[in-house]
Every structure is written in structure tokens, then in C-alpha cells.
Amino acid sequence: MKISIHKETLNGIKCLQYKHPRAEKLLFLQHGIHSKKENVMNLYGITLAKLGYNIIALDAYKHGERIEEPFISKEDDQCTLETMDVVKHTAYDIKAIYENHFKDRYKTFDFIGISMGGMIAYYLSTITKHIDQLVALISSPQFLETANYVFPLKRQQVHQEQSQNVIKELKNIDPSTRTEHMHFHRLIMLNGKHDNVIPTNQSQRFYEDHPDLPIMFKLYDTDHKVNQAMFEDLQDLLKESFRS
């Protein structure tokens, strides 16, 4: 089976497309902070496309081919403060690309996001009703709690006005407090037991607090990275959606 690989410009954004010759489903594959579309496609694109997907990967806002400060110099505080702007902007880019280019062919789509890409996944679920399988790897739906963990009060006080604006925005859009606005057929949450970047207990608590939602949650013996066992399980879970 030959997977076609080519570049597309969609809504003015350069994307990578990996496509099964008889693609049944559409999948968006989203990288994390300080990464780019080529990295995530090189790691997972071929394997996932062989399941039967038409896969689209785009650079997150201010990343990759559309990189801007502070993600050029990688100044830590400013990158952290602007992460949520990246999350929101990228989510709306994906929504627009789907609606303008794929909605007529695919009534729904799957989404896999890694780390920050998982946060894009969670936010995207609050602005579209077309997600089938929503996959968040080593991520968290608890936006406010994540922000306070990675950017504690001591650091917030150095950038007081900017931090206050970010916290205010997070309170308004945090998916974990707005589950009535989240839309998906199934949510797959896979996390590392030893993750000290985005603590696993945030996702675990969300899962335990929402038995009413169709969530599959599992922990792996890893830190803040997708290990082989996690990726193999993910493939099996996605194969189920092709059979259903």
C-alpha cells in the first residue's frame, strides 16, 4: 500500500497531507510546543495513514513555517504566556480548514494532539460539533490548573498585568469547567505516570469526575513523552472506530 505524501496550502496555511489510497476518515495530527508539522508526521504519519486515514498536519500558530516571536528566541516566560493564544488561534485555523476544504467529504473528523496539541484538541471540541475520536496524549483539559502549575504565582508576579489577562481568559475558556460545550463521540486520554511537565492527576481527576462522558483513560510507565506502548494502544483504539 502506497501512502501519498504531499504539501497543500489550505486557507493560506502550508500543510502536510499523508493519505491512504482509499481513505475512509479524516485525521488532524497536531504537534506540541516548539515543534512543527514535519516532526509529528515523520514520527506517526505513515503508520496512522495506513489505518485508512487522510491525515492533515499544520504548524501551530507562531510555529514551524509561520514561526514568530517569542517562539524564535524561545524566551521561556513569554512562550508560556502566549501558549493559550497559540492554542486558540490554531484551533480556529483547523476548524476553518475542515469547514472550507473537507466538510463535504467527511461529515466528522478525528483529532490527535500531543502535549500543547492536546490542549488544542480540548479547546477545539468546544468550538465544533464534528469531532468523532478526540485524542489527547500527555496533555490536560484543566487549562487553568496547568497554567498555575507551569507558571506559578512567583513567575506571574514578574509579569503581573500580562498574567492577569491570561488567567482571566483561561477562566472563560477552560474546557474542564465547560464540559457542556465539549463535543466528541469518544475522548481518548493517554498520559505518562511520571509526567512532571503536565501532571497526570489533572487528566485522571477529569476522567473520574465525569463518568457521564465517553472517555477512555489510561496511564503508561513514561514521563512527558509518547512511548511505544502508548502509541500501539492508540492504534488499536483507532482501529475500533473503523469497524464501528
MITI-537933 format. One record per residue: residue in three letters; y, z, x of N, C-alpha, C in turn. Coordinates in steps of 0.1 Angstrom, whole numbers, padded with zeros to 4 digits, always signed. Atoms other than C-alpha are relative to their C-alpha. Layout:
AlaYZXYZXYZX ...
END
This chain:
Met-0012+0000+0008+0000+0000+0000+0013+0000+0009 Lys-0013+0001-0008+0034-0010+0014+0011+0006-0008 Ile-0012-0006+0006+0064+0011+0007+0012-0007+0004 Ser-0012+0008-0004+0096-0009+0006+0011+0010+0004 Ile-0010-0008-0005+0124+0007+0026+0013-0008+0002 His-0013+0007-0002+0160-0004+0024+0012+0008-0004 Lys-0012-0007+0003+0196+0007+0021+0007-0007-0012 Glu-0007+0004+0012+0216+0005-0011+0014+0007+0001 Thr-0013-0007+0003+0253+0012-0018+0001+0001-0015 Leu+0000-0003+0015+0254+0029-0052+0012+0008-0002 Asn-0012-0007+0003+0287+0040-0066+0009+0002+0012 Gly-0008-0001-0012+0303+0033-0032-0006+0010+0010 Ile+0007-0009-0009+0278+0057-0015-0012-0007+0006 Lys+0012+0006-0007+0253+0045+0011-0012+0009-0002 Cys+0012-0007+0003+0218+0055+0000-0012-0007+0007 Leu+0013+0005-0004+0183+0051+0013-0010-0001-0012 Gln+0009+0002+0011+0156+0038-0010-0014-0002+0005 Tyr+0014+0002-0003+0118+0042-0005-0007-0002-0013 Lys+0006+0004+0014+0099+0025-0033-0014-0004+0001 His+0014+0004+0002+0063+0023-0043+0000-0013-0007 Pro+0000+0014+0006+0054-0013-0053-0001+0000-0015 Arg+0001-0002+0014+0046+0000-0088+0005+0013-0004 Ala-0007-0013+0002+0070+0029-0090+0000+0004-0015 Glu+0000-0005+0013+0064+0049-0122+0012+0009-0003 Lys-0010-0011+0002+0090+0076-0117+0011-0001+0011 Leu-0011-0001-0010+0124+0081-0100+0001+0014+0005 Leu-0002-0013-0007+0130+0109-0075+0012-0001+0009 Phe-0011-0002-0009+0161+0121-0058-0004+0010+0010 Leu+0004-0009-0011+0154+0138-0024+0012+0004+0007 Gln-0013-0005-0006+0182+0160-0011-0001+0009+0011 His+0001-0008-0012+0187+0174+0023+0009+0013-0001 Gly-0008-0012+0000+0203+0207+0033+0012-0001+0009 Ile-0013+0000-0007+0235+0217+0051-0002-0004+0015 His+0000+0005-0014+0243+0200+0084-0011-0011+0003 Ser+0010+0010-0002+0216+0174+0078+0005-0013-0006 Lys-0004+0013+0006+0216+0138+0064-0012-0006-0006 Lys+0010+0006+0009+0196+0115+0042-0012-0005+0009 Glu+0010+0006-0008+0177+0099+0071-0010+0011+0004 Asn+0009-0011-0004+0162+0133+0082-0010+0003-0011 Val+0010-0004+0010+0147+0142+0049-0009-0012-0004 Met+0009+0011+0003+0134+0107+0043-0010-0002+0011 Asn+0010+0001-0011+0118+0105+0077-0011+0010-0001 Leu+0010-0011+0001+0100+0138+0070-0009-0002-0012 Tyr+0007-0001+0013+0089+0133+0034+0000-0013-0008 Gly-0002+0012+0008+0099+0098+0021-0013-0008-0003 Ile+0011+0008+0002+0068+0078+0027-0011+0007-0008 Thr+0011-0008+0007+0043+0105+0016+0003+0001-0015 Leu-0003-0002+0014+0062+0111-0016+0000-0013-0008 Ala-0001+0014+0007+0068+0074-0024-0014-0004-0004 Lys+0014+0004+0003+0030+0069-0022-0006+0006-0013 Leu+0005-0006+0013+0026+0092-0052+0003-0009-0012 Gly-0004+0009+0011+0043+0065-0073+0015+0000-0003 Tyr-0014-0002+0002+0080+0071-0068+0009-0011+0005 Asn-0011+0006-0006+0111+0052-0064+0010+0011+0004 Ile-0008-0011-0005+0130+0076-0041+0014-0004+0005 Ile-0013+0002-0004+0167+0077-0036+0005+0013+0008 Ala-0006-0011-0007+0183+0098-0009+0015-0004+0004 Leu-0014+0002-0004+0221+0101-0003+0005+0012+0008 Asp-0007-0011-0007+0242+0121+0021+0007+0009-0009 Ala-0008-0009+0007+0256+0152+0006+0015-0003+0003 Tyr-0014+0001-0003+0294+0152+0003+0004+0006+0013 Lys-0004-0004-0013+0310+0155+0037-0011+0002+0010 His+0011+0000-0009+0277+0150+0054-0004-0015+0004 Gly+0005+0014-0004+0260+0120+0072+0010-0010+0002 Glu-0009+0012-0002+0278+0087+0069+0013+0003-0006 Arg-0013-0004+0005+0305+0104+0049+0005+0014+0005 Ile-0003-0013-0006+0310+0134+0072+0015+0002+0001 Glu-0014-0004-0002+0343+0152+0072+0000+0014+0005 Glu-0001-0014-0003+0356+0185+0085-0002+0009-0013 Pro+0003-0007-0012+0346+0213+0086-0014-0003+0006 Phe+0014+0002-0003+0311+0198+0089-0001-0009+0013 Ile+0000+0007-0013+0321+0177+0120-0001+0011+0011 Ser-0001-0010-0011+0331+0207+0142-0010+0012-0003 Lys+0010-0010+0004+0306+0230+0122+0005+0014+0002 Glu-0006-0013-0001+0330+0259+0122-0006+0008-0012 Asp+0009-0007+0009+0308+0285+0105+0006+0005-0013 Asp-0007-0006+0011+0332+0303+0082+0004-0011-0010 Gln-0005+0011+0009+0348+0271+0068-0011-0008-0006 Cys+0011+0007+0006+0315+0254+0063-0006+0008-0011 Thr+0006-0009+0011+0302+0284+0043+0010+0000-0012 Leu-0009+0000+0011+0334+0285+0023+0000-0013-0008 Glu-0001+0013+0007+0332+0248+0014-0014-0005-0005 Thr+0014+0004+0004+0294+0247+0007+0000-0002-0015 Met+0001+0002+0015+0299+0251-0031+0007-0012-0004 Asp-0007+0013+0003+0324+0222-0031-0010-0011+0002 Val+0010+0011-0004+0297+0201-0014-0011+0000-0011 Val+0010-0001+0011+0271+0213-0040+0005-0007-0013 Lys-0005+0006+0013+0292+0204-0070+0003-0015+0001 His-0003+0014-0002+0305+0171-0056-0012-0009+0001 Thr+0012+0008-0002+0271+0159-0046-0008-0001-0013 Ala+0007+0000+0013+0256+0169-0080+0006-0010-0009 Tyr-0006+0010+0008+0281+0148-0098-0002-0014+0005 Asp+0004+0013-0006+0275+0119-0074-0013-0005-0005 Ile+0014+0003+0004+0238+0120-0082-0001-0003-0015 Lys+0000+0002+0015+0244+0123-0120+0006-0014-0003 Ala-0006+0013+0002+0267+0092-0118-0009-0011+0005 Ile+0009+0010-0005+0243+0072-0097-0012-0002-0010 Tyr+0011+0001+0009+0215+0079-0121+0005-0007-0013 Glu-0005+0006+0013+0236+0070-0152+0004-0014+0002 Asn-0005+0013-0002+0250+0039-0137-0010-0010+0005 His+0009+0009-0007+0220+0024-0119-0014+0002-0005 Phe+0015-0002+0003+0187+0039-0132-0003+0005-0014 Lys+0003-0006+0014+0190+0054-0167-0007-0010-0009 Asp+0007+0009+0009+0179+0022-0184-0015-0002+0004 Arg+0014+0002-0004+0147+0020-0163-0008+0013+0000 Tyr+0007-0013-0001+0139+0057-0160+0007+0010-0010 Lys-0006-0009+0010+0145+0080-0190+0002+0014+0006 Thr-0001-0012-0007+0141+0110-0167-0001-0002+0015 Phe+0003+0001-0014+0140+0117-0130-0004+0014+0005 Asp+0004-0013-0007+0125+0143-0106+0011+0002+0011 Phe-0009-0004-0011+0146+0161-0080-0006+0010+0009 Ile+0004-0010-0010+0137+0178-0048+0011+0003+0009 Gly-0011-0004-0009+0163+0198-0029-0005+0011+0009 Ile+0004-0009-0010+0158+0217+0003+0013+0009+0004 Ser-0011-0009-0004+0180+0248+0010+0013-0003-0008 Met-0012+0004+0008+0215+0237+0001-0003-0011-0010 Gly+0005+0010+0009+0198+0207-0015-0006+0006-0013 Gly+0006-0007+0012+0180+0232-0038+0011+0006-0008 Met-0012-0004+0008+0214+0246-0048+0006-0011-0008 Ile-0004+0012+0007+0224+0211-0057-0009-0003-0012 Ala+0010+0001+0011+0192+0209-0078+0004+0009-0011 Tyr-0002-0009+0011+0200+0240-0097+0013-0003-0007 Tyr-0012+0004+0007+0236+0230-0104-0001-0012-0008 Leu+0002+0013+0007+0226+0195-0113-0007+0002-0014 Ser+0007-0003+0012+0203+0210-0140+0009+0005-0011 Thr-0010-0005+0010+0234+0224-0157+0010-0011-0005 Ile-0009+0011+0004+0252+0190-0160-0007-0012-0005 Thr+0008+0012+0005+0224+0166-0170-0012+0006-0008 Lys+0012-0004+0007+0196+0168-0195-0012-0010+0003 His+0010+0010-0003+0175+0141-0178-0010+0003+0011 Ile+0009-0004-0011+0155+0161-0152-0013+0004-0006 Asp+0013-0003+0003+0118+0162-0155-0005+0012+0009 Gln+0004-0010-0010+0105+0181-0124+0011+0003+0009 Leu-0011-0005-0008+0131+0202-0107-0006+0009+0011 Val+0007-0007-0012+0120+0213-0072+0011+0006+0009 Ala-0009-0006-0010+0139+0238-0051-0008+0007+0011 Leu+0007-0005-0011+0125+0245-0017+0009+0009+0009 Ile-0008-0010-0009+0137+0276+0004+0014+0001-0005 Ser-0014+0000+0005+0167+0279-0019+0001+0012-0010 Ser-0002-0011+0010+0181+0302-0047+0009-0005-0011 Pro-0009+0003+0012+0196+0298-0082+0011+0011-0001 Gln-0010-0011+0001+0216+0331-0076+0011-0003+0010 Phe-0010+0005-0008+0247+0314-0063+0009+0012+0005 Leu-0010-0011-0003+0270+0345-0063-0007+0010+0010 Glu+0007-0009-0009+0243+0367-0047-0002-0006+0014 Thr+0002+0007-0013+0236+0341-0020+0013+0000+0008 Ala-0013+0000-0007+0273+0338-0012+0003+0014+0006 Asn-0003-0014-0005+0277+0376-0008-0009+0004+0011 Tyr+0009-0003-0010+0247+0377+0014+0003-0008+0013 Val-0003+0008-0012+0256+0348+0038+0014+0002+0005 Phe-0014-0002-0004+0293+0356+0037+0005+0014-0006 Pro-0002-0014+0005+0296+0394+0033+0015+0004+0000 Leu-0014-0004+0002+0328+0413+0025+0008+0000+0013 Lys-0007+0000-0012+0338+0417+0061+0006-0014+0004 Arg-0005+0013-0003+0340+0380+0066+0009-0006-0011 Gln-0009+0004+0011+0355+0374+0031+0014+0005+0002 Gln-0013-0006-0002+0384+0397+0041+0008-0007+0010 Val-0007+0009-0010+0393+0374+0070+0006-0012-0006 His-0004+0012+0007+0397+0345+0046+0002+0004-0015 Gln+0000-0007+0013+0408+0366+0016+0003-0009-0012 Glu-0003+0009+0011+0425+0340-0006-0010-0010-0003 Gln+0010+0010+0002+0400+0313+0000-0013+0006-0005 Ser+0012-0007+0005+0371+0337-0005+0001+0004-0015 Gln-0001-0004+0014+0385+0350-0038-0001-0012-0009 Asn+0001+0012+0008+0388+0314-0051-0014-0005-0001 Val+0014+0004+0000+0352+0306-0041-0008+0010-0009 Ile+0007-0009+0008+0339+0338-0057+0003-0002-0015 Lys-0003+0003+0014+0358+0331-0089-0007-0012-0006 Glu+0007+0013+0004+0343+0296-0091-0014+0003-0001 Leu+0015-0003+0001+0308+0309-0084-0003+0008-0013 Lys+0002-0008+0012+0311+0334-0113-0001-0009-0012 Asn+0000+0010+0012+0318+0304-0136-0011-0009+0000 Ile+0011+0011-0001+0290+0281-0124-0013+0005+0004 Asp+0013-0005-0005+0262+0304-0112-0011-0003-0010 Pro+0010+0003+0009+0231+0289-0128-0008+0012-0005 Ser+0008-0012+0004+0213+0323-0128+0005+0008-0011 Thr-0006-0007+0011+0237+0336-0153+0003-0009-0012 Arg-0003+0010+0011+0239+0304-0174-0013-0008-0003 Thr+0013+0007+0002+0202+0296-0180+0000-0008-0013 Glu-0001+0008+0013+0211+0283-0215+0005-0014+0003 His-0005+0013-0003+0228+0254-0197-0009-0008+0010 Met+0009+0006-0009+0199+0246-0174-0010-0009-0008 His+0009+0009+0007+0177+0216-0185-0010-0006+0010 Phe+0010+0006-0008+0144+0206-0170-0013+0002-0007 His+0013-0002+0006+0108+0201-0180-0008+0010+0007 Arg+0006-0010-0008+0095+0222-0152+0008+0003+0012 Leu-0007-0004-0013+0111+0242-0123-0011+0005+0009 Ile+0009-0004-0011+0091+0245-0091+0008+0006+0011 Met-0007-0008-0010+0104+0272-0068-0010+0004+0011 Leu+0009-0003-0011+0087+0274-0034+0008+0006+0012 Asn-0008-0007-0009+0100+0299-0009-0008+0006+0012 Gly+0007-0006-0011+0092+0315+0025+0001+0015-0001 Lys+0000-0014+0001+0082+0351+0026+0010+0007+0010 His-0008-0006-0011+0102+0357+0058+0013-0006+0002 Asp-0013+0007+0000+0133+0338+0049+0012+0010+0001 Asn-0012-0009-0002+0164+0356+0063+0013-0008-0001 Val-0012+0008+0003+0188+0328+0055+0004+0000-0014 Ile-0002-0002+0015+0184+0327+0017-0012+0009-0004 Pro+0011-0009+0003+0163+0358+0008-0008-0004-0012 Thr+0010+0004+0010+0132+0351-0012+0001+0009-0013 Asn-0001-0009+0012+0138+0381-0035+0009-0005-0011 Gln-0009+0005+0010+0166+0362-0052-0008-0010-0010 Ser+0008+0010+0008+0142+0334-0064-0010+0008-0008 Gln+0010-0008+0006+0115+0359-0072+0005+0008-0012 Arg-0006-0007+0011+0137+0380-0094+0004-0009-0011 Phe-0004+0009+0011+0150+0350-0113-0013-0004-0007 Tyr+0012+0004+0006+0114+0339-0119-0005+0012-0009 Glu+0005-0011+0008+0104+0374-0131+0008+0004-0012 Asp-0010-0003+0011+0135+0378-0153-0001-0011-0011 His+0000+0011+0009+0128+0345-0171-0014-0005-0003 Pro+0014+0004+0004+0092+0344-0184+0001-0011-0011 Asp-0002+0010+0011+0106+0322-0212+0001-0014+0005 Leu-0003+0013-0006+0113+0293-0188-0013-0005+0007 Pro+0012+0006-0006+0087+0268-0175+0002-0001+0015 Ile-0003-0001-0014+0088+0280-0139-0014+0002+0008 Met+0012-0002-0009+0061+0277-0111+0007+0005+0013 Phe-0005-0006-0011+0069+0301-0083-0011+0004+0010 Lys+0010-0004-0010+0050+0306-0050+0007+0003+0013 Leu-0005-0004-0013+0056+0322-0016-0009-0005+0011 Tyr+0007+0005-0012+0045+0310+0018+0003+0008+0012 Asp-0002-0007-0012+0040+0325+0052+0008-0007+0010 Thr-0010+0007-0008+0071+0310+0067+0014+0006-0002 Asp-0014-0005+0001+0108+0317+0072+0008-0011-0007 His-0008+0009+0007+0136+0293+0063-0003-0015+0004 Lys+0004+0013-0002+0116+0261+0066-0012-0004-0009 Val+0011+0005+0009+0092+0239+0046-0012-0001+0010 Asn+0011+0002-0009+0058+0244+0062-0011-0009-0007 Gln+0010+0010+0005+0027+0222+0058-0007+0004-0013 Ala+0006-0005+0013+0011+0244+0031+0009-0002-0012 Met-0009+0002+0011+0042+0243+0010+0001-0015-0004 Phe-0001+0014+0003+0045+0205+0013-0013-0005-0007 Glu+0013+0004+0006+0008+0200+0005-0001+0004-0015 Asp+0000-0005+0014+0011+0222-0026+0010-0008-0009 Leu-0010+0008+0008+0042+0203-0037-0006-0013-0004 Gln+0006+0013+0003+0024+0170-0035-0010+0001-0012 Asp+0009-0002+0011-0004+0184-0057+0007+0002-0013 Leu-0008-0003+0012+0021+0197-0082+0006-0012-0006 Leu-0006+0012+0004+0039+0164-0084-0010-0010-0006 Lys+0010+0009+0005+0007+0145-0089-0004+0004-0014 Glu+0003-0005+0013+0001+0166-0120+0009-0007-0010 Ser-0010+0005+0009+0033+0152-0135-0003-0015-0003 Phe+0003+0014+0002+0020+0116-0131-0012-0001-0010 Arg+0012+0000+0009-0012+0125-0150+0003+0004-0014 Ser-0004-0005+0013+0006+0142-0179+0006-0010-0009 
END
